[in-house]
Amino acid sequence: MGPASRSDSMRGGGRVTGGPNKVLDRVRDLVPAIRQRAADTDLQRRVPVASIRELTEAGVFRMLQPSRFGGEEASPVAFYEVIRTIAAACPSTGWVSSVLGVHPWQLALFPLRAQEEVWGEDSDTLISSSYAPTGRLTPVEGGYEVSGRWSFSSGCDHAQWAFLGALAPDEHGNPKDYLTILVPRNDYRIDDVWHVVGLSGTGSNDIVIEKAFVPHHRAYSATEQSQLRGPGQEANPAALYRIPFAGVFSNTITAPIIGAAQGAYEAHIERMRERVRLSYGGQKVAEDAFAHVRVARAGSEIDAAILQMEYNISEQLRYAEAGEEIPYEIRLRTRRDQVRGTERAIQAIELLFDNSGGHSIRKPNPIERHWRDAHAGSVHVINDVERALAMFGRGEFGLPVEDRMV
């Protein structure tokens, strides 16, 4: 049994949350259809509406949503396992599910009024995002006027709201604080620009705004975020909403990359076993010791990435549940292991790609698609390996570390 199949029994999210992962059980039933649509998802450059509808009905997007709005308030560990399972079938669908699925967690930190505006009439309402502060924010009475263009908003065609990054100016017009602002669909347009070589099916198009009004209650400060404070915590007191954004969000990006590696592993093992079964006269065409070693290394890298991710997030959650401050060294370690998790997934998929030989470059097949998608995901800014590792090293040496993504 390979790492993809072992992870379900060895490291189930339900074990961390104290019960079975019912969403995972429902998602497993959807996997064959998601896998069948994977090639078309790439060609259409967005996740099919049918997949989003099925995943919504399965409860994927409510896993991290507050219970007061019909959510499960599940452990992120359970959520990440669901995402890896989806991404193993189709990395683009897994990526969009992960990004759209983490946004209810962040919205839970906003003022209750903002949460009610999004979920008051439909608790299945989805939010996309683009966090780079590329727009212009001007203070006006009661809030801000915003204009600009934001790129890489994965799954935006399926969302009715968007989280966007912006810099709040001081009285002299200089940047004072980084904000995440919440904007409804009728205040922006989507510019279809997503033509890429990897994660083609994520529909990560641009969002364009021309002079929209954002009231104060739809803006959330990165300063509060880094200090693990949010106005929504009074309404949503669960420990889930007292762990760092940096740990939750960064692993949201790494989880589908690991899932892509798991899917490549499954596809490779299935193909090699088929070659053995079809070999003439019992000759085992897969009897190559070097091929065996590569598979062993790939499986180990995937397992290590999953175990570190689950351990670190579970540790943070335990501190939050006990009402204790999460040690900064654990926050640094979480980011260290998150970027290493992405690296491990890439290393695993490279080994599998090499092991597949010429077959790996033929289209369409899961090996080449997952190879492209995993590499595309690895260039996300949250996967800046040297930056995250340097932060950890500074912390180990007792030097100050100032970064909002910790």
C-alpha positions as CSV (number, residue, x, y, z in Angstrom):
1,M,0.0,0.0,0.0
2,G,1.3,3.4,-0.9
3,P,1.2,6.7,1.0
4,A,-2.0,7.8,-0.5
5,S,-3.9,4.8,0.7
6,R,-2.1,4.6,4.1
7,S,-2.9,8.2,4.9
8,D,-6.6,7.4,5.2
9,S,-6.2,4.9,7.9
10,M,-3.0,6.0,9.6
11,R,-3.6,9.7,9.8
12,G,-7.3,10.3,9.5
13,G,-8.6,13.8,10.3
14,G,-11.4,12.2,12.3
15,R,-9.0,10.9,14.8
16,V,-7.8,14.5,15.6
17,T,-11.3,15.9,15.8
18,G,-12.6,13.0,17.9
19,G,-14.9,11.4,15.4
20,P,-15.2,10.1,11.9
21,N,-14.5,12.5,9.0
22,K,-18.0,12.3,7.4
23,V,-17.1,14.8,4.7
24,L,-14.2,12.6,3.7
25,D,-16.5,9.6,3.3
26,R,-18.8,11.6,1.1
27,V,-15.9,13.0,-1.0
28,R,-14.5,9.5,-1.6
29,D,-17.8,8.7,-3.4
30,L,-17.2,11.8,-5.7
31,V,-13.6,11.0,-6.6
32,P,-14.3,8.9,-9.7
33,A,-16.4,11.6,-11.3
34,I,-13.8,14.3,-10.3
35,R,-11.0,12.2,-11.8
36,Q,-13.1,11.6,-15.0
37,R,-13.5,15.4,-15.4
38,A,-9.9,16.3,-14.8
39,A,-8.8,16.6,-18.4
40,D,-11.9,18.7,-19.3
41,T,-11.2,20.9,-16.2
42,D,-7.8,21.7,-17.7
43,L,-9.3,22.4,-21.1
44,Q,-12.1,24.6,-19.8
45,R,-9.7,26.4,-17.5
46,R,-12.1,26.2,-14.5
47,V,-13.6,23.7,-12.2
48,P,-16.9,22.4,-13.6
49,V,-20.1,23.7,-11.9
50,A,-21.1,20.1,-11.3
51,S,-18.0,19.5,-9.2
52,I,-18.5,22.6,-7.2
53,R,-22.2,21.7,-6.6
54,E,-21.2,18.1,-5.5
55,L,-18.5,19.3,-3.2
56,T,-20.8,21.9,-1.7
57,E,-23.5,19.2,-1.0
58,A,-20.7,17.0,0.5
59,G,-20.0,19.8,3.0
60,V,-16.4,20.6,1.9
61,F,-16.8,24.3,2.0
62,R,-18.5,24.3,5.4
63,M,-15.8,22.3,7.2
64,L,-14.1,25.4,8.7
65,Q,-17.3,27.5,8.8
66,P,-18.7,28.7,12.1
67,S,-21.5,26.5,13.5
68,R,-23.8,29.5,13.9
69,F,-23.9,29.6,10.1
70,G,-24.3,25.9,9.5
71,G,-20.6,25.0,9.6
72,E,-18.8,22.1,11.1
73,E,-15.9,23.9,12.9
74,A,-13.8,20.9,12.0
75,S,-10.1,20.6,12.6
76,P,-7.9,21.9,9.8
77,V,-6.3,18.4,9.8
78,A,-9.6,16.9,8.7
79,F,-10.0,19.6,6.1
80,Y,-6.5,19.0,4.7
81,E,-7.2,15.3,4.3
82,V,-10.3,16.0,2.3
83,I,-8.4,18.4,0.1
84,R,-5.6,15.9,-0.5
85,T,-8.1,13.3,-1.5
86,I,-9.7,15.7,-4.0
87,A,-6.4,16.9,-5.4
88,A,-5.2,13.3,-5.9
89,A,-8.0,12.9,-8.4
90,C,-7.7,16.4,-9.9
91,P,-5.1,18.9,-8.6
92,S,-7.0,22.0,-10.0
93,T,-10.2,20.9,-8.3
94,G,-8.3,20.2,-5.1
95,W,-6.6,23.7,-5.2
96,V,-9.9,25.5,-5.7
97,S,-11.6,23.5,-3.0
98,S,-8.8,24.3,-0.6
99,V,-8.7,28.0,-1.3
100,L,-12.5,28.5,-1.3
101,G,-12.8,26.2,1.7
102,V,-10.4,28.2,3.9
103,H,-12.1,31.5,3.4
104,P,-15.0,30.7,5.8
105,W,-12.4,30.4,8.5
106,Q,-11.1,33.9,7.8
107,L,-14.6,35.4,7.5
108,A,-15.3,34.0,11.0
109,L,-12.7,36.6,12.3
110,F,-14.5,39.5,10.7
111,P,-17.2,41.5,12.5
112,L,-20.5,39.5,12.9
113,R,-22.2,42.0,10.6
114,A,-19.9,41.1,7.7
115,Q,-20.6,37.4,8.3
116,E,-24.3,37.9,8.3
117,E,-24.1,39.9,5.0
118,V,-22.3,36.9,3.3
119,W,-24.1,33.9,4.9
120,G,-27.4,35.4,6.2
121,E,-29.5,34.3,3.2
122,D,-27.3,31.5,1.9
123,S,-24.8,29.7,4.2
124,D,-23.3,28.0,1.1
125,T,-22.1,31.4,-0.3
126,L,-18.5,31.2,-1.5
127,I,-15.6,33.7,-1.3
128,S,-12.6,33.8,-3.6
129,S,-9.4,35.9,-2.8
130,S,-6.4,37.8,-4.0
131,Y,-4.3,39.0,-1.1
132,A,-1.6,41.0,-2.8
133,P,-2.2,44.7,-2.0
134,T,-2.4,45.9,-5.6
135,G,-5.4,48.2,-5.3
136,R,-5.8,51.8,-4.2
137,L,-7.6,52.4,-0.9
138,T,-8.9,55.9,-0.1
139,P,-10.5,56.7,3.3
140,V,-14.0,58.1,3.1
141,E,-16.8,58.5,5.6
142,G,-17.8,55.2,7.0
143,G,-15.0,53.2,5.3
144,Y,-12.9,53.2,2.1
145,E,-13.2,53.8,-1.6
146,V,-11.3,51.1,-3.5
147,S,-10.1,50.7,-7.1
148,G,-7.6,48.4,-8.8
149,R,-6.8,45.0,-10.3
150,W,-6.0,41.8,-8.3
151,S,-4.6,38.7,-10.0
152,F,-4.7,34.9,-9.3
153,S,-8.2,34.7,-7.7
154,S,-8.7,31.0,-7.9
155,G,-12.3,29.8,-8.3
156,C,-13.6,33.3,-8.6
157,D,-16.3,32.3,-11.1
158,H,-17.9,30.3,-8.4
159,A,-17.8,32.9,-5.7
160,Q,-20.2,35.7,-4.8
161,W,-17.7,37.7,-2.7
162,A,-13.9,38.3,-2.7
163,F,-11.2,38.9,-0.1
164,L,-8.8,41.4,-1.5
165,G,-5.5,42.8,-0.1
166,A,-5.1,46.5,0.3
167,L,-2.8,49.0,2.2
168,A,-4.6,51.4,4.5
169,P,-3.0,54.9,4.3
170,D,-2.3,57.2,7.2
171,E,-3.2,60.9,7.2
172,H,-0.2,61.6,4.9
173,G,-1.1,58.9,2.4
174,N,1.7,56.5,3.5
175,P,0.9,52.8,4.0
176,K,-0.1,52.3,7.7
177,D,-1.6,48.8,7.8
178,Y,-2.3,45.8,5.5
179,L,-6.0,45.0,5.3
180,T,-8.1,42.2,3.9
181,I,-11.2,43.8,2.5
182,L,-14.4,42.0,1.6
183,V,-16.2,43.0,-1.6
184,P,-19.5,41.6,-3.1
185,R,-19.7,40.3,-6.6
186,N,-21.7,43.2,-8.0
187,D,-18.9,45.6,-7.1
188,Y,-16.2,43.9,-9.3
189,R,-15.8,42.3,-12.7
190,I,-13.8,39.2,-13.6
191,D,-11.2,39.5,-16.3
192,D,-10.6,36.2,-18.0
193,V,-6.8,36.1,-18.3
194,W,-6.0,32.6,-17.0
195,H,-3.8,30.9,-19.7
196,V,-1.1,28.9,-18.0
197,V,0.8,25.6,-18.1
198,G,-0.1,24.3,-14.7
199,L,-3.2,24.4,-12.5
200,S,-5.0,25.4,-15.7
201,G,-8.4,24.4,-14.3
202,T,-8.3,26.7,-11.3
203,G,-9.8,29.7,-13.2
204,S,-7.5,32.0,-11.3
205,N,-8.5,35.1,-13.2
206,D,-8.2,38.8,-12.3
207,I,-10.6,40.9,-10.3
208,V,-11.1,44.5,-11.4
209,I,-12.8,47.2,-9.3
210,E,-13.6,50.8,-10.3
211,K,-14.5,52.9,-7.3
212,A,-16.4,50.6,-4.9
213,F,-17.2,51.5,-1.3
214,V,-16.0,49.2,1.5
215,P,-17.5,49.9,4.9
216,H,-15.2,49.5,8.0
217,H,-16.9,46.3,9.1
218,R,-15.7,44.6,5.9
219,A,-12.0,45.4,6.5
220,Y,-9.8,43.2,8.7
221,S,-6.3,44.3,9.9
222,A,-3.2,42.1,9.5
223,T,-2.0,43.5,12.8
224,E,-5.0,41.9,14.6
225,Q,-4.5,38.8,12.5
226,S,-0.9,38.4,13.5
227,Q,-1.8,38.9,17.1
228,L,-4.4,36.2,16.9
229,R,-7.2,38.7,17.5
230,G,-10.4,39.3,15.5
231,P,-13.7,41.0,16.2
232,G,-15.5,37.8,15.1
233,Q,-14.0,35.7,17.9
234,E,-16.7,36.9,20.3
235,A,-19.4,35.4,18.1
236,N,-17.3,32.4,17.2
237,P,-15.4,31.3,20.4
238,A,-14.2,27.9,19.1
239,A,-10.4,27.2,19.5
240,L,-10.3,26.8,15.7
241,Y,-10.5,30.6,15.3
242,R,-7.6,31.3,17.7
243,I,-4.8,29.7,15.7
244,P,-2.6,31.7,13.3
245,F,-3.8,32.6,9.8
246,A,-0.2,32.0,8.6
247,G,-0.3,28.3,9.6
248,V,-3.9,27.6,8.4
249,F,-3.6,29.4,5.1
250,S,-0.1,28.3,4.2
251,N,-1.0,24.6,4.7
252,T,-4.1,25.3,2.6
253,I,-1.8,25.9,-0.3
254,T,0.5,22.9,0.4
255,A,-2.3,20.4,1.0
256,P,-3.4,20.2,-2.7
257,I,0.3,20.0,-3.8
258,I,0.8,17.0,-1.6
259,G,-2.5,15.6,-2.9
260,A,-1.2,16.0,-6.5
261,A,1.9,13.9,-5.5
262,Q,-0.4,11.3,-3.9
263,G,-2.4,11.1,-7.1
264,A,0.7,10.7,-9.2
265,Y,1.9,8.0,-6.9
266,E,-1.3,6.1,-7.2
267,A,-1.3,6.4,-11.0
268,H,2.3,5.3,-11.2
269,I,1.9,2.2,-9.0
270,E,-1.3,1.2,-10.8
271,R,0.5,1.4,-14.2
272,M,3.5,-0.5,-13.0
273,R,1.4,-3.3,-11.5
274,E,-0.6,-3.5,-14.8
275,R,2.7,-3.9,-16.7
276,V,3.6,-6.8,-14.4
277,R,0.3,-8.5,-15.0
278,L,0.5,-8.1,-18.8
279,S,4.2,-9.1,-19.1
280,Y,4.8,-12.0,-21.5
281,G,5.6,-15.4,-20.0
282,G,5.7,-14.1,-16.4
283,Q,8.6,-11.8,-17.1
284,K,8.3,-8.9,-14.7
285,V,9.0,-5.7,-16.7
286,A,8.9,-3.7,-13.4
287,E,11.8,-5.7,-11.9
288,D,14.1,-2.8,-11.6
289,A,15.8,-2.2,-8.2
290,F,16.4,1.5,-9.0
291,A,12.7,1.9,-9.8
292,H,11.9,0.4,-6.5
293,V,14.2,2.8,-4.7
294,R,12.6,5.8,-6.4
295,V,9.1,4.7,-5.4
296,A,10.3,4.2,-1.8
297,R,11.8,7.6,-1.7
298,A,8.7,9.2,-3.2
299,G,6.4,7.5,-0.7
300,S,8.5,8.5,2.2
301,E,8.6,12.2,1.1
302,I,4.8,12.2,0.8
303,D,4.3,10.6,4.2
304,A,6.8,12.9,5.9
305,A,5.0,16.0,4.4
306,I,1.6,14.8,5.7
307,L,2.8,13.8,9.2
308,Q,4.6,17.1,9.8
309,M,1.6,19.1,8.6
310,E,-0.8,17.3,10.8
311,Y,1.5,17.3,13.8
312,N,2.1,21.0,13.7
313,I,-1.5,22.1,13.2
314,S,-2.7,19.6,15.9
315,E,-0.2,21.1,18.3
316,Q,-1.4,24.7,17.6
317,L,-5.0,23.6,18.1
318,R,-4.2,21.9,21.4
319,Y,-2.7,25.1,22.8
320,A,-5.8,27.1,21.6
321,E,-8.2,24.6,23.1
322,A,-6.4,24.9,26.4
323,G,-6.6,28.7,26.2
324,E,-2.9,29.0,26.2
325,E,-0.6,31.2,24.0
326,I,0.8,29.3,21.0
327,P,4.6,29.3,21.4
328,Y,6.2,31.3,18.7
329,E,8.7,28.5,18.0
330,I,5.8,26.3,17.1
331,R,4.5,28.9,14.7
332,L,7.9,29.2,13.1
333,R,8.2,25.4,12.9
334,T,4.8,25.2,11.2
335,R,6.0,27.5,8.5
336,R,9.3,25.7,8.2
337,D,7.6,22.3,7.7
338,Q,4.9,23.8,5.4
339,V,7.5,24.9,2.8
340,R,9.4,21.7,3.3
341,G,6.1,19.9,2.7
342,T,5.8,21.5,-0.7
343,E,9.4,20.7,-1.4
344,R,8.9,17.1,-0.4
345,A,5.8,16.8,-2.6
346,I,7.8,18.2,-5.6
347,Q,10.7,15.8,-4.9
348,A,8.3,12.9,-4.8
349,I,6.6,13.8,-8.1
350,E,10.0,14.3,-9.8
351,L,11.0,10.8,-8.8
352,L,7.7,9.4,-10.1
353,F,8.0,11.4,-13.3
354,D,11.5,10.0,-13.9
355,N,10.4,6.5,-13.0
356,S,7.6,6.7,-15.6
357,G,10.1,7.3,-18.5
358,G,8.6,8.4,-21.8
359,H,5.1,7.6,-20.7
360,S,5.3,10.6,-18.3
361,I,5.3,13.1,-21.2
362,R,2.3,11.8,-23.0
363,K,-0.9,13.8,-22.8
364,P,-3.3,13.3,-21.2
365,N,-2.3,11.2,-18.3
366,P,-2.2,11.9,-14.5
367,I,1.6,11.8,-14.2
368,E,2.2,14.8,-16.6
369,R,-0.8,16.7,-15.4
370,H,0.0,16.3,-11.7
371,W,3.7,17.1,-12.4
372,R,2.6,20.4,-14.1
373,D,0.1,21.3,-11.4
374,A,2.4,20.6,-8.5
375,H,5.1,22.7,-10.0
376,A,2.6,25.5,-10.7
377,G,1.4,25.4,-7.1
378,S,5.0,25.5,-5.7
379,V,5.6,29.0,-7.1
380,H,2.9,30.5,-4.9
381,V,4.4,33.2,-2.7
382,I,3.6,31.3,0.5
383,N,6.1,28.6,-0.8
384,D,9.1,31.0,-0.6
385,V,11.3,28.3,0.9
386,E,14.4,30.3,1.8
387,R,12.3,33.1,3.4
388,A,10.5,30.6,5.7
389,L,13.6,28.6,6.6
390,A,15.6,31.8,7.3
391,M,12.8,32.9,9.7
392,F,13.1,29.6,11.5
393,G,16.9,29.9,11.7
394,R,16.7,33.4,13.1
395,G,14.2,32.2,15.8
396,E,16.5,29.3,16.7
397,F,19.4,31.8,17.2
398,G,17.3,34.0,19.5
399,L,17.1,36.8,16.9
400,P,13.8,38.8,16.4
401,V,11.5,37.6,13.7
402,E,9.0,40.1,12.3
403,D,6.8,38.7,9.6
404,R,3.0,38.7,9.4
405,M,3.1,35.2,7.8
406,V,4.1,33.5,11.0
